[in-house]
Amino acid sequence: MIKLTFKTDFCKGCGLCVGVCPKKILRIAPNTINKKGHHPAEITDMEKCVGCASCATMCPDCIITIEKE
Amino acid sequence: MVIFDKPKALLDVPLHYCPGCTHGIIHRIIAEVIDELNIEGKTIGIAPVGCSVMAYDYFSCDMIEAAHGRAPAVATGVKRSDPENIVFTYQGDGDLASIGTAEIVHAAARNENITVVFVNNAIYGMTGGQMAPTSLIGQVTQTSPYGRDPKLCGFPVKICEMLAPLEGPEYLERVAVNSVVNVKKAKKAIKKAFENQLNNKGFSLVEVISSCPTNWGMTPEKALEWIDTNMIPYYPLGVYKDRSANAEVQHD
């Protein structure tokens, strides 16, 4: 089981993680706003995540942590 | 088991860069390399003037802020005063390819045992998107509103090609950070540049093709595509010099 966590308050909503996700399970949250005033990235279906770390590789703000349980 | 986490050499603070700016990726690559080589305690970074002027706030190793373009000169002093130090400079194109051209050429010619990370995004980011020496022909910037005209402004400077004929430098490579594959290649190149210094081989420079979505006037994803369609054709990726491998110039 893969566990993917975002440090949401550091997210600037650039969307680079969304574009590279092979499973298309990331999105920019339309109804949430973080401390910085950005719409942060979020995961829609954790079960489908394969832990490839493409999102974390492209995240310029290094806010993604991926763990395998 | 942790698959991916923030490297220890990168402090846990928010970066000031614009959304989607790939400076953050390059910072992380350097921090990962410092962690993997376990050299944080003896590494000294030299920050430039430009968008990455505040890089000293982000790395957990010691950092020095150099005058505009003079990072290779400062790095020379730091390295020569104690060769045990691992010294890297982090410079943008406005810093290294414009005001600091003399410093980088002579540091390379002397084969100083330092590592240079040169971030080329073809524009002056911090000051608001003026034309840089590396801006492409026809590129629209604040100071070239009708596109860069080579008759008026000359041609873009290709740093790797310019330094390659010198006998001094040990290792010159150009990489990009516009895709997952390219980010991994960039990390390999930057790691090699640090290893060269650890093995006392001499001057290593890695040119990283980066994006500037704000000043290019694009979304972050479009900016990465623009690197593929416009920048890489003019600045081909590949190894330009690798003395230890006796490699001829290779292009992807």
Interface residues (C-beta under 8 A of the other chain):
Chain A: I2 D9 F10 K12 G13 C14 G15 L16 G19 V20 K36 H38 G51 A53 S54 A56 T57 M58 C59 P60 D61 C62 I64 T65 I66 E67 K68 E69
Chain B: M1 V2 I3 F4 D5 K6 P7 L10 P14 L15 Y17 C18 P19 G20 C21 T22 H23 G24 I25 H27 R28 S179 V180 V183 K184 P213 T219 P220 E221 L224
